[in-house]
């Protein structure tokens, strides 16, 4: 099953990312710096919901 939702916890220097599939199973968890987050976000497929929380 493919990723349909990405949750992002925003902070000053570190962003926590969680990818969830349609069944609600966590596929990936990762902490990213500012530059790595920008590169990651540019690669998220169209149609994926990205929910951000500060």
N, CA, C and O atoms as a CHARMM CRD file, in Angstrom:
* protein
*
  216
    1    1 UNK  N      0.84400  -1.17500   0.00000 PROA 1      0.00000
    2    1 UNK  CA     0.00000   0.00000   0.00000 PROA 1      0.00000
    3    1 UNK  C      0.89000   1.23900   0.00000 PROA 1      0.00000
    4    1 UNK  O      1.92200   1.24700   0.67100 PROA 1      0.00000
    5    2 UNK  N      0.52200   2.26900  -0.72500 PROA 2      0.00000
    6    2 UNK  CA     1.36700   3.45500  -0.83500 PROA 2      0.00000
    7    2 UNK  C      1.02700   4.48000   0.24800 PROA 2      0.00000
    8    2 UNK  O     -0.04300   4.44800   0.85500 PROA 2      0.00000
    9    3 UNK  N      1.95600   5.36600   0.46100 PROA 3      0.00000
   10    3 UNK  CA     1.78300   6.42600   1.44400 PROA 3      0.00000
   11    3 UNK  C      0.71200   7.40000   0.97000 PROA 3      0.00000
   12    3 UNK  O      0.73000   7.83300  -0.18200 PROA 3      0.00000
   13    4 UNK  N     -0.22100   7.74500   1.85300 PROA 4      0.00000
   14    4 UNK  CA    -1.27000   8.69400   1.49200 PROA 4      0.00000
   15    4 UNK  C     -1.24600   9.94500   2.35900 PROA 4      0.00000
   16    4 UNK  O     -1.77900  10.98200   1.96400 PROA 4      0.00000
   17    5 UNK  N     -0.63100   9.85800   3.53800 PROA 5      0.00000
   18    5 UNK  CA    -0.59100  10.99900   4.45100 PROA 5      0.00000
   19    5 UNK  C      0.78600  11.13300   5.07100 PROA 5      0.00000
   20    5 UNK  O      1.39400  10.14600   5.48500 PROA 5      0.00000
   21    6 UNK  N      1.27000  12.36200   5.12900 PROA 6      0.00000
   22    6 UNK  CA     2.53200  12.66700   5.79800 PROA 6      0.00000
   23    6 UNK  C      2.23000  13.64700   6.91600 PROA 6      0.00000
   24    6 UNK  O      1.60200  14.68100   6.69100 PROA 6      0.00000
   25    7 UNK  N      2.67200  13.32600   8.10500 PROA 7      0.00000
   26    7 UNK  CA     2.54000  14.23500   9.23700 PROA 7      0.00000
   27    7 UNK  C      3.88900  14.86400   9.51800 PROA 7      0.00000
   28    7 UNK  O      4.90700  14.17100   9.52900 PROA 7      0.00000
   29    8 UNK  N      3.91200  16.16800   9.74600 PROA 8      0.00000
   30    8 UNK  CA     5.16700  16.88000   9.98400 PROA 8      0.00000
   31    8 UNK  C      5.02200  17.73000  11.24300 PROA 8      0.00000
   32    8 UNK  O      4.09900  18.53700  11.35500 PROA 8      0.00000
   33    9 UNK  N      5.93800  17.54300  12.18600 PROA 9      0.00000
   34    9 UNK  CA     5.99700  18.38000  13.38000 PROA 9      0.00000
   35    9 UNK  C      7.09900  19.40300  13.14700 PROA 9      0.00000
   36    9 UNK  O      8.27300  19.04700  13.04300 PROA 9      0.00000
   37   10 UNK  N      6.72200  20.66100  13.06700 PROA 10     0.00000
   38   10 UNK  CA     7.66400  21.73300  12.74200 PROA 10     0.00000
   39   10 UNK  C      8.34800  22.26500  13.99700 PROA 10     0.00000
   40   10 UNK  O      7.71600  22.43700  15.03900 PROA 10     0.00000
   41   11 UNK  N      9.63900  22.52100  13.88200 PROA 11     0.00000
   42   11 UNK  CA    10.41800  23.14900  14.94300 PROA 11     0.00000
   43   11 UNK  C     11.40300  24.11100  14.28700 PROA 11     0.00000
   44   11 UNK  O     11.39800  24.25700  13.06500 PROA 11     0.00000
   45   12 UNK  N     12.24500  24.76600  15.07900 PROA 12     0.00000
   46   12 UNK  CA    13.19100  25.72500  14.50900 PROA 12     0.00000
   47   12 UNK  C     14.19900  25.06300  13.57900 PROA 12     0.00000
   48   12 UNK  O     14.40400  25.53000  12.45900 PROA 12     0.00000
   49   13 UNK  N     14.82100  23.99600  14.02400 PROA 13     0.00000
   50   13 UNK  CA    15.91200  23.39100  13.25800 PROA 13     0.00000
   51   13 UNK  C     15.68000  21.94000  12.87300 PROA 13     0.00000
   52   13 UNK  O     16.39200  21.41900  12.01400 PROA 13     0.00000
   53   14 UNK  N     14.70800  21.27300  13.48000 PROA 14     0.00000
   54   14 UNK  CA    14.49100  19.85000  13.24200 PROA 14     0.00000
   55   14 UNK  C     13.01600  19.60600  12.95100 PROA 14     0.00000
   56   14 UNK  O     12.14600  20.12900  13.64800 PROA 14     0.00000
   57   15 UNK  N     12.73800  18.81500  11.92500 PROA 15     0.00000
   58   15 UNK  CA    11.37500  18.49700  11.53700 PROA 15     0.00000
   59   15 UNK  C     11.17600  16.99000  11.66500 PROA 15     0.00000
   60   15 UNK  O     11.94600  16.21600  11.09600 PROA 15     0.00000
   61   16 UNK  N     10.15200  16.56500  12.40600 PROA 16     0.00000
   62   16 UNK  CA     9.84400  15.14900  12.55300 PROA 16     0.00000
   63   16 UNK  C      8.78700  14.78200  11.51700 PROA 16     0.00000
   64   16 UNK  O      7.71600  15.38800  11.47100 PROA 16     0.00000
   65   17 UNK  N      9.09200  13.78600  10.68600 PROA 17     0.00000
   66   17 UNK  CA     8.21600  13.37300   9.59200 PROA 17     0.00000
   67   17 UNK  C      7.70700  11.96100   9.85700 PROA 17     0.00000
   68   17 UNK  O      8.47000  11.08700  10.26800 PROA 17     0.00000
   69   18 UNK  N      6.41200  11.74100   9.62000 PROA 18     0.00000
   70   18 UNK  CA     5.80900  10.42200   9.77500 PROA 18     0.00000
   71   18 UNK  C      4.94400  10.15000   8.54000 PROA 18     0.00000
   72   18 UNK  O      4.06300  10.94400   8.21100 PROA 18     0.00000
   73   19 UNK  N      5.19600   9.03200   7.86200 PROA 19     0.00000
   74   19 UNK  CA     4.43100   8.65300   6.67200 PROA 19     0.00000
   75   19 UNK  C      3.48800   7.51000   7.03500 PROA 19     0.00000
   76   19 UNK  O      3.89800   6.53200   7.66100 PROA 19     0.00000
   77   20 UNK  N      2.21200   7.63900   6.63500 PROA 20     0.00000
   78   20 UNK  CA     1.18800   6.65800   6.97800 PROA 20     0.00000
   79   20 UNK  C      0.47900   6.20300   5.70300 PROA 20     0.00000
   80   20 UNK  O      0.20600   7.01200   4.81600 PROA 20     0.00000
   81   21 UNK  N      0.18100   4.89800   5.61700 PROA 21     0.00000
   82   21 UNK  CA    -0.53700   4.38400   4.44800 PROA 21     0.00000
   83   21 UNK  C     -2.04700   4.49200   4.66300 PROA 21     0.00000
   84   21 UNK  O     -2.49500   4.98200   5.70000 PROA 21     0.00000
   85   22 UNK  N     -2.81600   4.04200   3.70000 PROA 22     0.00000
   86   22 UNK  CA    -4.26900   4.14700   3.75000 PROA 22     0.00000
   87   22 UNK  C     -4.91200   3.39100   4.89100 PROA 22     0.00000
   88   22 UNK  O     -6.01200   3.74100   5.31900 PROA 22     0.00000
   89   23 UNK  N     -4.24600   2.35600   5.39800 PROA 23     0.00000
   90   23 UNK  CA    -4.76700   1.56600   6.51900 PROA 23     0.00000
   91   23 UNK  C     -4.35800   2.14800   7.86600 PROA 23     0.00000
   92   23 UNK  O     -4.74200   1.62400   8.91200 PROA 23     0.00000
   93   24 UNK  N     -3.57900   3.23300   7.84900 PROA 24     0.00000
   94   24 UNK  CA    -3.15300   3.85900   9.08800 PROA 24     0.00000
   95   24 UNK  C     -1.87100   3.30500   9.67000 PROA 24     0.00000
   96   24 UNK  O     -1.51300   3.64100  10.79800 PROA 24     0.00000
   97   25 UNK  N     -1.17300   2.46400   8.92800 PROA 25     0.00000
   98   25 UNK  CA     0.09000   1.89500   9.39000 PROA 25     0.00000
   99   25 UNK  C      1.25000   2.84100   9.08000 PROA 25     0.00000
  100   25 UNK  O      1.37000   3.36400   7.97200 PROA 25     0.00000
  101   26 UNK  N      2.09600   3.04500  10.08500 PROA 26     0.00000
  102   26 UNK  CA     3.25500   3.91700   9.91000 PROA 26     0.00000
  103   26 UNK  C      4.25500   3.23300   8.98800 PROA 26     0.00000
  104   26 UNK  O      4.65900   2.09600   9.23600 PROA 26     0.00000
  105   27 UNK  N      4.65300   3.92400   7.92700 PROA 27     0.00000
  106   27 UNK  CA     5.62600   3.39000   6.98500 PROA 27     0.00000
  107   27 UNK  C      7.01800   3.93200   7.23400 PROA 27     0.00000
  108   27 UNK  O      8.01200   3.26500   6.94500 PROA 27     0.00000
  109   28 UNK  N      7.09300   5.15100   7.77300 PROA 28     0.00000
  110   28 UNK  CA     8.40100   5.78500   7.94700 PROA 28     0.00000
  111   28 UNK  C      8.31200   6.87000   9.00500 PROA 28     0.00000
  112   28 UNK  O      7.34100   7.62500   9.06300 PROA 28     0.00000
  113   29 UNK  N      9.33700   6.93600   9.83600 PROA 29     0.00000
  114   29 UNK  CA     9.49900   8.03500  10.79400 PROA 29     0.00000
  115   29 UNK  C     10.91700   8.53000  10.67000 PROA 29     0.00000
  116   29 UNK  O     11.85500   7.73600  10.60400 PROA 29     0.00000
  117   30 UNK  N     11.07800   9.84000  10.63900 PROA 30     0.00000
  118   30 UNK  CA    12.42300  10.37200  10.44600 PROA 30     0.00000
  119   30 UNK  C     12.48500  11.81500  10.93700 PROA 30     0.00000
  120   30 UNK  O     11.51800  12.56500  10.81200 PROA 30     0.00000
  121   31 UNK  N     13.62700  12.19200  11.49300 PROA 31     0.00000
  122   31 UNK  CA    13.89600  13.57600  11.86000 PROA 31     0.00000
  123   31 UNK  C     14.80700  14.17300  10.79500 PROA 31     0.00000
  124   31 UNK  O     15.82200  13.57700  10.43400 PROA 31     0.00000
  125   32 UNK  N     14.44400  15.34800  10.29500 PROA 32     0.00000
  126   32 UNK  CA    15.20200  15.98700   9.22200 PROA 32     0.00000
  127   32 UNK  C     15.56900  17.41600   9.60100 PROA 32     0.00000
  128   32 UNK  O     14.80300  18.10500  10.27400 PROA 32     0.00000
  129   33 UNK  N     16.74200  17.85400   9.16500 PROA 33     0.00000
  130   33 UNK  CA    17.14100  19.25100   9.30700 PROA 33     0.00000
  131   33 UNK  C     16.42100  20.08600   8.26400 PROA 33     0.00000
  132   33 UNK  O     15.68200  19.55500   7.43600 PROA 33     0.00000
  133   34 UNK  N     16.63700  21.39000   8.30300 PROA 34     0.00000
  134   34 UNK  CA    15.94100  22.29800   7.38100 PROA 34     0.00000
  135   34 UNK  C     16.18200  21.97300   5.91200 PROA 34     0.00000
  136   34 UNK  O     15.22900  21.85600   5.14100 PROA 34     0.00000
  137   35 UNK  N     17.43600  21.82600   5.51900 PROA 35     0.00000
  138   35 UNK  CA    17.74800  21.56200   4.10600 PROA 35     0.00000
  139   35 UNK  C     17.24400  20.19500   3.67100 PROA 35     0.00000
  140   35 UNK  O     16.68800  20.05700   2.58100 PROA 35     0.00000
  141   36 UNK  N     17.43200  19.18100   4.51200 PROA 36     0.00000
  142   36 UNK  CA    16.96700  17.83100   4.18500 PROA 36     0.00000
  143   36 UNK  C     15.44500  17.80300   4.07300 PROA 36     0.00000
  144   36 UNK  O     14.90100  17.09600   3.22500 PROA 36     0.00000
  145   37 UNK  N     14.75100  18.56700   4.92400 PROA 37     0.00000
  146   37 UNK  CA    13.29300  18.62800   4.86300 PROA 37     0.00000
  147   37 UNK  C     12.83300  19.24300   3.54500 PROA 37     0.00000
  148   37 UNK  O     11.89700  18.74200   2.92100 PROA 37     0.00000
  149   38 UNK  N     13.47600  20.31300   3.12200 PROA 38     0.00000
  150   38 UNK  CA    13.11100  20.96000   1.85700 PROA 38     0.00000
  151   38 UNK  C     13.30200  20.00600   0.68200 PROA 38     0.00000
  152   38 UNK  O     12.46000  19.95100  -0.21400 PROA 38     0.00000
  153   39 UNK  N     14.39900  19.25800   0.67900 PROA 39     0.00000
  154   39 UNK  CA    14.64600  18.28000  -0.38700 PROA 39     0.00000
  155   39 UNK  C     13.61800  17.15800  -0.34100 PROA 39     0.00000
  156   39 UNK  O     13.12400  16.72400  -1.38200 PROA 39     0.00000
  157   40 UNK  N     13.29500  16.68900   0.85500 PROA 40     0.00000
  158   40 UNK  CA    12.30500  15.61700   1.01600 PROA 40     0.00000
  159   40 UNK  C     10.93600  16.08900   0.52300 PROA 40     0.00000
  160   40 UNK  O     10.25100  15.36900  -0.20400 PROA 40     0.00000
  161   41 UNK  N     10.54300  17.30200   0.92000 PROA 41     0.00000
  162   41 UNK  CA     9.22900  17.82400   0.55800 PROA 41     0.00000
  163   41 UNK  C      9.08000  17.97500  -0.95700 PROA 41     0.00000
  164   41 UNK  O      7.98700  17.79200  -1.49100 PROA 41     0.00000
  165   42 UNK  N     10.15100  18.30000  -1.63900 PROA 42     0.00000
  166   42 UNK  CA    10.11400  18.43800  -3.09700 PROA 42     0.00000
  167   42 UNK  C      9.86600  17.10200  -3.79400 PROA 42     0.00000
  168   42 UNK  O      9.44700  17.07900  -4.95200 PROA 42     0.00000
  169   43 UNK  N     10.12100  15.98900  -3.10400 PROA 43     0.00000
  170   43 UNK  CA     9.97600  14.66000  -3.69900 PROA 43     0.00000
  171   43 UNK  C      8.67300  13.96100  -3.32400 PROA 43     0.00000
  172   43 UNK  O      8.40900  12.86000  -3.80700 PROA 43     0.00000
  173   44 UNK  N      7.85700  14.57600  -2.47600 PROA 44     0.00000
  174   44 UNK  CA     6.58400  13.96600  -2.07800 PROA 44     0.00000
  175   44 UNK  C      5.67300  13.91300  -3.30100 PROA 44     0.00000
  176   44 UNK  O      5.48600  14.92700  -3.97300 PROA 44     0.00000
  177   45 UNK  N      5.09800  12.73200  -3.60000 PROA 45     0.00000
  178   45 UNK  CA     4.25600  12.59900  -4.79500 PROA 45     0.00000
  179   45 UNK  C      2.99600  13.47400  -4.73000 PROA 45     0.00000
  180   45 UNK  O      2.46600  13.74400  -3.65300 PROA 45     0.00000
  181   46 UNK  N      2.53800  13.90400  -5.89200 PROA 46     0.00000
  182   46 UNK  CA     1.29200  14.66600  -5.97800 PROA 46     0.00000
  183   46 UNK  C      0.14800  13.81600  -5.44000 PROA 46     0.00000
  184   46 UNK  O      0.12400  12.60500  -5.65600 PROA 46     0.00000
  185   47 UNK  N     -0.78700  14.42900  -4.75000 PROA 47     0.00000
  186   47 UNK  CA    -1.92400  13.70600  -4.19700 PROA 47     0.00000
  187   47 UNK  C     -1.71200  13.24500  -2.76800 PROA 47     0.00000
  188   47 UNK  O     -2.64100  12.74600  -2.13300 PROA 47     0.00000
  189   48 UNK  N     -0.50300  13.40500  -2.25400 PROA 48     0.00000
  190   48 UNK  CA    -0.21000  13.03700  -0.87200 PROA 48     0.00000
  191   48 UNK  C     -0.60500  14.19700   0.03400 PROA 48     0.00000
  192   48 UNK  O     -0.24700  15.34600  -0.22500 PROA 48     0.00000
  193   49 UNK  N     -1.34300  13.89100   1.09600 PROA 49     0.00000
  194   49 UNK  CA    -1.72900  14.91500   2.06400 PROA 49     0.00000
  195   49 UNK  C     -0.55900  15.13300   3.00800 PROA 49     0.00000
  196   49 UNK  O     -0.05600  14.18400   3.60900 PROA 49     0.00000
  197   50 UNK  N     -0.12200  16.38400   3.14100 PROA 50     0.00000
  198   50 UNK  CA     0.94900  16.73500   4.07400 PROA 50     0.00000
  199   50 UNK  C      0.33800  17.63100   5.14600 PROA 50     0.00000
  200   50 UNK  O     -0.03700  18.77200   4.87800 PROA 50     0.00000
  201   51 UNK  N      0.24400  17.09300   6.37300 PROA 51     0.00000
  202   51 UNK  CA    -0.33100  17.83700   7.49500 PROA 51     0.00000
  203   51 UNK  C      0.80100  18.33300   8.37700 PROA 51     0.00000
  204   51 UNK  O      1.64800  17.55100   8.81000 PROA 51     0.00000
  205   52 UNK  N      0.81600  19.64100   8.64500 PROA 52     0.00000
  206   52 UNK  CA     1.89200  20.23500   9.44300 PROA 52     0.00000
  207   52 UNK  C      1.35100  20.74900  10.76700 PROA 52     0.00000
  208   52 UNK  O      0.25300  21.30000  10.84400 PROA 52     0.00000
  209   53 UNK  N      2.16100  20.55000  11.81300 PROA 53     0.00000
  210   53 UNK  CA     1.79000  20.96500  13.15500 PROA 53     0.00000
  211   53 UNK  C      2.99100  21.63400  13.78800 PROA 53     0.00000
  212   53 UNK  O      4.10700  21.12700  13.67700 PROA 53     0.00000
  213   54 UNK  N      2.79000  22.75800  14.44700 PROA 54     0.00000
  214   54 UNK  CA     3.91000  23.47100  15.07000 PROA 54     0.00000
  215   54 UNK  C      3.85900  23.32900  16.58000 PROA 54     0.00000
  216   54 UNK  O      4.72100  23.86100  17.27900 PROA 54     0.00000
